[in-house]
Amino acid sequence: MNNDKKKRIEAAGWKVGSVDEFFNLTPEESAIVDMRFNLAKALYEKRQNLHISQSALAKRVKTTQPRIALVEKGAASVSLDFMVRSLLAVGASKKEIAVAMAR
């Protein structure tokens, strides 16, 4: 956000801050949210590059299409373990997964 916009928002009585501040996240919680987001994005991109549907991926992972949709959204109900297993199912290497987590 540029400084002019920030000043206008603050002048109107609003507080400008980060997502971490808004949700009062610890650094550890923030890191997990970032990793979850990055893994979800990596899975979506890998699946798109392979030109396979969520249903096809679901069959590979032995789950349902709605669960794959949740994985790709980074839903909190999906474990990091399942996210990693889904990435492995589309052929991601351990290095690719590590890079995605560290983005």
N, C-alpha and C positions, 0 to 999 in steps of 0.2 A: 504494500500500500504506500502510495506516495505521501509525502509530508503534508501537502495541502489538504488532502482528503482526511488524513489523521487529525489535523488541527480542526477542521470543520466538524468532525464527529465528536471530538472532545469538547468543542465549544458548545455543542448541542446538549452536553451533559452525559455523554456516553463515555465509557472507559474502553480503551483499545488495549488489547493484550493478545497473548498467544493461546492456542488451544490448551496447552499444558496448564496455563494459569486458570483458564475458564473451568476446566475439569479438576483442577488441583491435583494433577498427576505428579507422581514422583518421577525422578529420572529413569528408574527401572520400568515403571509402567509406560512411560512415554516411548522407551526403546522397544517394548513389546508391541505397542500399537504400530510403531513404524515398521517393525519386522512383519507383522501380520499384513499390513497394507502392501508392503513390497512383495511378499510371497503371493498374495492374491493377484497383484498386477502381473507378476512373472508367469503365473499359471494361465491367466487369461491370454497373455501375449503368446505363450508357447502353444496353447491350444489353437489360437487363431492362425499362427504360422503353419501348423500342421493341417489346417482346414478340417478339423473334426468338431463335431457338435458336443454340447454339454452331455447329451445322452450317450454318445459314443465314449466319452471320457468316463462317465458314470459306470458303464459296463466294464471298462478296464479296471476301475478301482473297486468294483463290486458295491456300488452304492446307487443312489437315485439322482436324477437330473436336478431336482430342487436342492439337494445337498451340494452338488457341484456349484450351483448358482450362489449358494451361501458362501462356499469357499472363495469364489471369485469376488465376492463382496467384502471378504475379510471379516465375516460375522464372528462375534465373540463366542458363539456356541460351537464353533468349529475349532478343534485343537490344532496347535502348530504341527503336531505329529501328522495329522491327517493332511494338512496342507503340503507338507514335505512329501508324504507318500503319493499324493496326487501329482506333484511335480515329477517325481521319479517315474510315475506311470506314463507320462508324456515324453519321457526320454531325457529329462534334465539331468545333468551331471551334478555330483556333489559340489563341484566348484561353481557351477552356475547358480545353484541354490545358495551357496555361501555369499556369492556376489550380490544376489538379489536381497538377501537379508541385510547386507552391509550398505546398500544404497543410501 
